[in-house]
Amino acid sequence: MEYKLKEQLVEFNDEFGCMIIGICGGSASGKTYLAELLKGQIGEDCYIISYDSYYKSIDDQKIIDYNFDEPSALDTPLLISHLKKLKKKSYIEVPKFSFLTS
């Protein structure tokens, strides 16, 4: 018997509400690729939020020495707040971070 991912997720969503799926891994490990595959299966009710969007602003003078792997480089409390709001089906505005313009 073949199970379809979308059907299972729709069942879960109907029973429990909003679902958040976290994908973790090292740089260039395929996180975005996997997220896009899942979105393709789930459809338009799936949204991808990248942790990269939550990097704190960086002063142009400090960008050369900036450690993007340091946990304090990310605004984790804001991400957690946003995930809680999404769980309650509230609107959020994802920050826009650019590695080119910080």
N, CA, C and O of each residue as an XYZ file, in Angstrom:
408
protein
N       0.849     -1.180      0.000
C       0.000      0.000      0.000
C       0.892      1.239      0.000
O       1.766      1.376      0.856
N       0.676      2.124     -0.940
C       1.508      3.325     -1.056
C       0.893      4.476     -0.256
O      -0.295      4.771     -0.381
N       1.729      5.118      0.568
C       1.281      6.267      1.341
C       1.815      7.521      0.681
O       2.975      7.563      0.270
N       1.013      8.501      0.579
C       1.420      9.788      0.021
C       1.714     10.738      1.182
O       0.922     10.870      2.114
N       2.861     11.390      1.102
C       3.275     12.310      2.164
C       2.230     13.386      2.402
O       1.873     13.659      3.548
N       1.740     13.995      1.341
C       0.771     15.086      1.493
C      -0.473     14.611      2.234
O      -0.977     15.316      3.108
N      -0.970     13.435      1.900
C      -2.167     12.915      2.569
C      -1.922     12.718      4.059
O      -2.783     13.038      4.878
N      -0.753     12.194      4.414
C      -0.439     11.988      5.822
C      -0.332     13.317      6.557
O      -0.809     13.452      7.684
N       0.300     14.303      5.912
C       0.452     15.602      6.553
C      -0.882     16.319      6.685
O      -1.123     16.994      7.686
N      -1.742     16.186      5.701
C      -3.079     16.796      5.784
C      -3.850     16.178      6.937
O      -4.515     16.889      7.691
N      -3.768     14.856      7.084
C      -4.415     14.186      8.218
C      -3.893     14.726      9.542
O      -4.675     15.040     10.439
N      -2.559     14.836      9.668
C      -1.953     15.353     10.886
C      -2.412     16.777     11.141
O      -2.789     17.119     12.262
N      -2.385     17.618     10.099
C      -2.763     19.019     10.234
C      -4.224     19.153     10.662
O      -4.550     20.002     11.492
N      -5.105     18.322     10.104
C      -6.520     18.370     10.468
C      -6.722     18.004     11.931
O      -7.596     18.552     12.603
N      -5.903     17.069     12.421
C      -6.057     16.620     13.798
C      -5.362     17.528     14.804
O      -5.905     17.784     15.879
N      -4.157     18.025     14.469
C      -3.346     18.746     15.443
C      -3.110     20.212     15.115
O      -2.612     20.948     15.968
N      -3.442     20.657     13.931
C      -3.199     22.045     13.546
C      -1.879     22.204     12.821
O      -1.366     21.255     12.228
N      -1.343     23.383     12.870
C      -0.104     23.729     12.162
C       1.034     22.786     12.511
O       1.214     22.406     13.668
N       1.801     22.415     11.489
C       2.953     21.546     11.692
C       4.220     22.295     11.308
O       4.264     22.951     10.267
N       5.240     22.203     12.137
C       6.537     22.803     11.843
C       7.545     21.670     11.718
O       7.679     20.840     12.617
N       8.250     21.645     10.594
C       9.265     20.626     10.355
C      10.619     21.330     10.339
O      10.829     22.246      9.544
N      11.524     20.919     11.193
C      12.865     21.493     11.228
C      13.844     20.578     10.503
O      13.823     19.361     10.684
N      14.685     21.164      9.697
C      15.706     20.405      8.977
C      17.059     20.984      9.367
O      17.280     22.188      9.236
N      17.949     20.149      9.838
C      19.265     20.647     10.239
C      20.369     19.893      9.514
O      20.164     18.790      9.007
N      21.532     20.506      9.475
C      22.684     19.892      8.831
C      23.743     20.939      8.579
O      23.497     22.136      8.725
N      24.901     20.492      8.206
C      26.018     21.396      7.943
C      25.827     22.180      6.659
O      24.872     21.967      5.913
N      26.756     23.090      6.419
C      26.729     23.884      5.190
C      26.777     22.952      3.981
O      27.532     21.980      3.954
N      25.957     23.272      2.988
C      25.908     22.529      1.721
C      25.548     21.055      1.907
O      25.982     20.207      1.128
N      24.746     20.745      2.949
C      24.378     19.352      3.202
C      23.071     18.947      2.536
O      22.687     17.779      2.589
N      22.383     19.901      1.908
C      21.146     19.574      1.204
C      19.872     19.967      1.931
O      18.792     19.494      1.578
N      19.978     20.828      2.946
C      18.795     21.239      3.707
C      17.766     21.928      2.815
O      16.583     21.589      2.851
N      18.212     22.884      2.024
C      17.295     23.624      1.153
C      16.704     22.692      0.104
O      15.517     22.782     -0.211
N      17.513     21.809     -0.430
C      17.034     20.849     -1.420
C      15.914     19.983     -0.830
O      14.871     19.798     -1.458
N      16.135     19.457      0.372
C      15.125     18.636      1.028
C      13.863     19.448      1.317
O      12.748     18.966      1.117
N      14.042     20.673      1.785
C      12.886     21.532      2.062
C      12.067     21.764      0.797
O      10.837     21.724      0.838
N      12.735     22.005     -0.317
C      12.038     22.216     -1.590
C      11.315     20.941     -2.033
O      10.206     21.013     -2.564
N      11.935     19.776     -1.819
C      11.265     18.509     -2.150
C       9.991     18.341     -1.321
O       8.943     17.964     -1.846
N      10.095     18.626     -0.020
C       8.920     18.532      0.845
C       7.837     19.506      0.403
O       6.660     19.151      0.346
N       8.234     20.722      0.093
C       7.267     21.722     -0.367
C       6.574     21.254     -1.647
O       5.376     21.470     -1.824
N       7.328     20.620     -2.529
C       6.743     20.096     -3.756
C       5.695     19.028     -3.484
O       4.710     18.921     -4.213
N       5.904     18.239     -2.436
C       4.940     17.205     -2.067
C       3.734     17.783     -1.330
O       2.600     17.357     -1.545
N       3.993     18.753     -0.464
C       2.928     19.305      0.385
C       2.070     20.298     -0.380
O       0.846     20.295     -0.255
N       2.710     21.146     -1.172
C       1.959     22.116     -1.962
C       2.026     23.518     -1.402
O       2.911     23.855     -0.615
N       1.076     24.325     -1.824
C       1.122     25.763     -1.522
C       0.892     26.104     -0.058
O       1.125     27.244      0.345
N       0.446     25.160      0.741
C       0.264     25.421      2.173
C       1.555     25.240      2.956
O       1.546     25.301      4.186
N       2.654     25.021      2.264
C       3.957     24.828      2.893
C       4.818     26.064      2.672
O       4.926     26.560      1.551
N       5.418     26.549      3.725
C       6.279     27.724      3.647
C       7.649     27.370      4.197
O       7.767     26.657      5.194
N       8.677     27.873      3.539
C      10.050     27.607      3.974
C      10.609     28.865      4.620
O      10.601     29.943      4.025
N      11.096     28.711      5.846
C      11.740     29.808      6.554
C      13.180     29.382      6.804
O      13.423     28.339      7.412
N      14.125     30.173      6.345
C      15.532     29.851      6.507
C      16.091     30.525      7.759
O      15.845     31.706      8.007
N      16.838     29.762      8.533
C      17.494     30.315      9.719
C      18.451     31.437      9.318
O      18.704     32.349     10.105
N      18.985     31.373      8.093
C      19.877     32.431      7.594
C      19.207     33.807      7.614
O      19.888     34.828      7.716
N      17.893     33.836      7.520
C      17.169     35.115      7.551
C      17.279     35.793      8.914
O      17.004     36.987      9.039
N      17.673     35.048      9.918
C      17.690     35.558     11.283
C      19.086     35.970     11.771
O      19.301     36.159     12.968
N      20.032     36.107     10.831
C      21.336     36.657     11.229
C      21.140     38.105     11.651
O      20.356     38.839     11.051
N      21.857     38.502     12.686
C      21.807     39.891     13.147
C      22.567     40.774     12.163
O      23.470     40.306     11.469
N      22.200     42.043     12.106
C      22.892     42.994     11.227
C      24.354     43.098     11.625
O      24.710     42.975     12.798
N      25.184     43.326     10.632
C      26.628     43.378     10.851
C      27.165     44.715     10.363
O      26.826     45.181      9.275
N      27.994     45.311     11.176
C      28.677     46.544     10.787
C      29.646     46.212      9.648
O      30.381     45.228      9.726
N      29.647     47.031      8.593
C      30.520     46.785      7.428
C      31.984     46.597      7.815
O      32.698     45.831      7.167
N      32.431     47.271      8.841
C      33.822     47.164      9.263
C      34.133     45.800      9.876
O      35.279     45.349      9.847
N      33.121     45.150     10.426
C      33.347     43.902     11.143
C      33.073     42.656     10.303
O      33.360     41.545     10.749
N      32.530     42.815      9.108
C      32.085     41.652      8.333
C      33.231     40.703      7.966
O      33.012     39.496      7.864
N      34.431     41.217      7.769
C      35.565     40.370      7.394
C      35.896     39.371      8.513
O      36.236     38.220      8.240
N      35.797     39.811      9.757
C      36.141     38.958     10.896
C      34.918     38.292     11.537
O      35.038     37.625     12.564
N      33.774     38.470     10.943
C      32.536     37.983     11.559
C      32.456     36.458     11.502
O      32.746     35.859     10.467
N      32.070     35.839     12.595
C      31.945     34.394     12.672
C      30.464     34.014     12.538
O      29.704     34.093     13.503
N      30.072     33.605     11.337
C      28.677     33.250     11.084
C      28.277     31.942     11.770
O      27.089     31.638     11.873
N      29.253     31.169     12.236
C      28.955     29.910     12.917
C      28.714     30.090     14.411
O      28.285     29.156     15.088
N      28.984     31.264     14.918
C      28.785     31.570     16.336
C      27.271     31.680     16.598
O      26.586     32.443     15.917
N      26.750     30.933     17.569
C      25.302     31.000     17.841
C      24.787     32.417     18.106
O      23.648     32.732     17.760
N      25.603     33.264     18.708
C      25.152     34.632     19.006
C      25.002     35.480     17.744
O      24.483     36.594     17.818
N      25.442     34.981     16.588
C      25.289     35.714     15.331
C      23.840     35.695     14.850
O      23.455     36.492     13.994
N      23.049     34.796     15.397
C      21.660     34.632     14.978
C      20.699     35.159     16.039
O      20.966     35.072     17.237
N      19.600     35.696     15.586
C      18.568     36.185     16.497
C      17.595     35.039     16.791
O      16.458     35.030     16.320
N      18.068     34.085     17.573
C      17.278     32.894     17.884
C      15.996     33.218     18.654
O      14.961     32.617     18.366
N      16.020     34.147     19.625
C      14.763     34.474     20.302
C      13.678     34.962     19.330
O      12.500     34.651     19.509
N      14.071     35.722     18.310
C      13.084     36.186     17.326
C      12.539     35.007     16.527
O      11.335     34.933     16.282
N      13.410     34.085     16.117
C      12.950     32.904     15.383
C      11.970     32.101     16.230
O      10.920     31.690     15.735
N      12.294     31.875     17.487
C      11.410     31.121     18.376
C      10.072     31.828     18.521
O       9.019     31.191     18.489
N      10.114     33.135     18.678
C       8.882     33.919     18.769
C       8.040     33.758     17.504
O       6.821     33.602     17.575
N       8.698     33.796     16.355
C       7.987     33.644     15.088
C       7.368     32.252     14.958
O       6.235     32.121     14.495
N       8.095     31.220     15.361
C       7.562     29.860     15.283
C       6.346     29.693     16.191
O       5.384     29.020     15.821
N       6.386     30.298     17.370
C       5.234     30.243     18.278
C       4.029     30.945     17.662
O       2.899     30.466     17.770
N       4.277     32.083     17.014
C       3.173     32.804     16.353
C       2.591     31.984     15.207
O       1.374     31.926     15.037
N       3.458     31.352     14.425
C       2.985     30.523     13.321
C       2.150     29.360     13.841
O       1.141     28.997     13.237
N       2.565     28.786     14.943
C       1.829     27.678     15.540
C       0.409     28.112     15.907
O      -0.525     27.310     15.884
N       0.266     29.396     16.246
C      -1.054     29.955     16.580
C      -1.750     30.525     15.348
O      -2.798     31.163     15.450
N      -1.146     30.283     14.173
C      -1.672     30.741     12.886
C      -1.707     32.268     12.787
O      -2.605     32.842     12.170
N      -0.727     32.906     13.400
C      -0.581     34.362     13.323
C       0.398     34.728     12.217
O       1.208     33.904     11.793
N       0.317     35.948     11.762
C       1.189     36.463     10.710
C       2.548     36.844     11.296
O       2.634     37.369     12.406
N       3.605     36.572     10.533
C       4.943     37.029     10.906
C       5.584     37.694      9.697
O       5.173     37.467      8.560
N       6.582     38.506      9.952
C       7.377     39.088      8.871
C       8.814     38.605      9.059
O       9.514     39.024      9.981
N       9.233     37.718      8.166
C      10.568     37.139      8.257
C      11.594     38.215      7.910
O      11.451     38.904      6.900
N      12.631     38.365      8.744
C      13.667     39.356      8.432
C      14.351     39.030      7.104
O      14.372     37.881      6.663
N      14.892     40.039      6.495
C      15.630     39.851      5.247
C      17.103     40.125      5.518
O      17.494     41.260      5.790
N      17.905     39.093      5.441
C      19.350     39.240      5.640
C      20.044     38.940      4.327
O      19.690     37.989      3.630
N      21.028     39.748      3.995
C      21.814     39.517      2.787
C      23.281     39.396      3.167
O      23.822     40.247      3.873
N      23.917     38.337      2.698
C      25.344     38.181      2.969
C      26.161     39.207      2.214
O      27.334     39.418      2.522
N      25.547     39.855      1.219
C      26.255     40.887      0.451
C      26.169     42.254      1.103
O      27.132     43.021      1.091
N      24.989     42.560      1.682
C      24.807     43.896      2.252
C      24.656     43.879      3.766
O      24.620     44.936      4.396
N      24.569     42.723      4.342
C      24.328     42.520      5.783
C      23.238     43.445      6.259
O      22.886     43.430      7.438
